[in-house]
C-alpha cells in the first residue's frame, strides 16, 4: 500500500509560520492536530522559495526560523530535474488547452508544485496538495483545502 503524504502549499505554509496572524489560528491548530495524528507532510521546495522570499522581504526573522523548524520537523521535498521537466510539459499542455495558470512570463509555482506531486505519485506515494485555493492545482494533481484534510 502506498503512503499518503501531504504537500503544504505556500498559503497554508505561510499561515503556519505566522501563527499570530489574523485568521491563522485555525490553520495552525489543524496542522498541530495532524502532526499529533502522525500525518506525513512535506514542504515542497517551490513553496519554501515562494514563502521564504516574502519573509526575507518583510524582514520576518521569526517566520524564517519557523519555516526552517517545520522543514526539519516534517521534511522537505527538493525540486528534481524530473519535476521541472514535467512542469514544463504540464505548463505547455495546459496553455494549448486554453487553461492559463499564470502570466506567460511567470515561473508558475503551481505547475511546479503539481509536477512535484506527480513525481511523488510515480514513485508510489499518494500525494495531496494542501491548499487554500484548489483552483489550478486540481487540473494537475489531487488538491484539497486544508479544512477538508483529516
N, C-alpha and C positions, 0 to 999 in steps of 0.2 A: 504494500500500500504506500502511496506517495505522501510525503509530509506537506501539510498546509503551512504556508509561510505568508506573512502579511508584509507588504511593502508600504512604508509610510510616505505618502505624497507630501510635497513641500508645505501646503497649507496646514495639514494636520501636524506635521513636524514643527512648524512654526508656533503653533498653539502650545504644543507640549514644552517647547523650550522657552516659552514666555508664560509660565503658569499663572501669573498675577494679572495678565492682560484681560481686558473686558471680554467676557463671554468664553474665556478659555478653561475655566474650572471644570465644566462637564467633560471636555475632551481629555484633560489631564487625569481626571478620576477614572474615566473609561480606560485609558491607557494603563494606569496603575492596576486596575482590576484585571485587565487582560494579562499583564505580566504575572500577577499573583496566580492566575489560572494557567500559567506556563505556556501561553501562546507564543509562537515563534514570529519574531519581527526582524526586518532588515531595513536599514537606511540605505536606499539607493544612492549611488554616488552623484547622480544628476540632481537629486533633491538636496543632498548635502551642499552641493555647489550653489544651487539657487538660494537656499536659505542662508548659507554662510556669507555669501557676498552681501546680502542685505544686512545681516547682523554686523558685519565689519563696517559697512557704510554708515550705519547709525551708531557705531561705537558701542555695541552691546556686548561687553566683555562677558557678562553673566550668561547671555544667550549662547555665545560661542562655547563657554565652559559646559553648559548643559547639553549642547549638541554633541560635543566630544564625549561627555559622560554617557549619553544614551548610545552613541555609536559604539562605545566599548561594551556597554551592557547588552544591547540587543543584536549587535552585529552590523556589518557593513557589506553592501553589495557593489563592488567596483564595476566600472564600465569596462566591458571587454570589446575587443575588436569585432567579435561576432555580433554583439549587441548593436554596435554602431553601424555595421553594415546592414543589419536587419532594419534598424531605424531609418536608414536612407531608403530602403525598399518600401517600408511602410509609408513614409512621407510621400514618396513618388506615386505609389499606388493610390493613396487617398486623394492626392491632387488630381490625378487622372479621373477619379470618380467624382470630382467636384466637392469633396469633403475637406475643407480647409481648416486646419487646426491651429495655425499661427500665421503671421505675416511672412511673405516669401523670404525675407532676409533674416528671420528669427532662427535661432538654433532649434527651437521646438522641443523643449524638455519633456512634454507629454509623450511625444513619439519615442524619445529615447527611453523614458521610463517604461512605456509599453513594451518596447523591444527587450529591455532587461527582464521584464516579467515573462515574455515569450521564451527567452533563452532558458530561464529557470524551469519553465514548463517542459521544454525539450529535454532537460536534464532529469525529469521525473518528479519535480515538485508540483504542488498545487498553489501557485501564487495568486494572491488577491491584492490589488492596489487599494489601500485605504485612503479615502479622499473626502473632500467636502464638495467636490464637483465631478460627478461621474462622467458627464458630457463626452468629450472627445476620447477619453481613455477607454470607454466601453466599446468604441469602434474596434479596438485592437486587442483588448485583454479583459479579464474579469476585474471589475472595479466596483467597489461598494462604498457608500457613505459610512463613515466611522460609526454612526449611531446604529447601523444595521449589522455590525460585526460583533459577534459574541462568542 
